[in-house]
Amino acid sequence: MTKYSLLVQLVAMLLTGTGIGQETSARRPGGANASFAVREFRGSNGHTLRYSLFVPAAKSSEKPKPKLPLVLCLHGAAGSTVAANVLAAPEMQQKHPCVVMAPTCEGRDTRWVEAPFGRGRDARPVLPELLEALDTVIQDANVDQTRLYLTGQSMGGIGTWGILAKHADRFAAAVPVCGIWSPEDAAKMNGVAIWAFHGDMDPTVPLAGSRDMIAVLKKAGVTPEPRYSELAGVGHGSWGPAYATPELWEWLFAQKKE
C-alpha cells in the first residue's frame, strides 16, 4: 500500500465519522451571516443547490456599474466557511469589493467533488449543479470572469483541490485550506495562482495532504509558482489564522486570468 493510499484511508475515516458536525437547516448555507441572501438553483440534472450570496450595493455615482471579482467559498464538514463572512465584512468590502458565493452540501449524502476520500463514496458530488449556479451568478451579478477565485476549508479544501483538477481554466486563483488531493492531478492546475495553508498539528487531515501537493506542483513547473504557509502549533482549525492573514487577500485580489 502506498503512502498516498494510507492518507486516503485516514482522511476517509476522519471526515466521515460522527465527530464532525452537520449543518442545521436553521442556518444560512455555508454558515453565512445575515448580510447574505439565500438562493436556490435547480440544475439541469434535477438537483437543487442552496447557496448564500453577497452582492455589494453599487455606488450611485458609478456608471456604468463596474464588474466585480467573485469568491466561491466551500464549507467544511461542519457546514461553515469562515472565508465568506470575512469577505462580506464592511472593512473588507471597502478595500476589496467582491461578490461572495457560499453554497452548501445538504446533509451527509452529498460532497463537493467525486473523490476517494472525504464523505463516503456513496455521497453524491454537487459539482454539476454548483458550476451551473455559478454561471448564473456570474451573469446576474455582473462578475468579472477574469477574476474568479476559489477557497475552502477542510472538506472544502478537498473540494477546492478537486475542482481545480477538473476546471482549472475557470479560476484565476485558489486557496485550499487543510485539504488533500491526488498529486497525480497537479499538472492539470497549471495557470492558477495557488496559496495553500495547513496547520502542522492537524489531527484530521494529514499535513502531507498540502505538503505533497505543493511539492508536486513545483516539480511539475506549474505557473504561477504556488505558495504554501504551514502554521506552527495549529491544529485542524487552520482556517482561522489563514483567513486572518491580510497579505492573503491583497495577493488574492491581485490575481487575474489571462
Helices and strands as residue ranges (DSSP letters): H 3-15, G 29-31, E 37-42, E 48-54, E 68-74, H 82-88, H 90-95, E 99-103, E 110-111, E 124-125, H 127-140, E 143-153, H 155-167, G 168-170, E 173-177, G 183-189, E 193-199, H 208-220, E 227-231, H 239-243, H 246-254
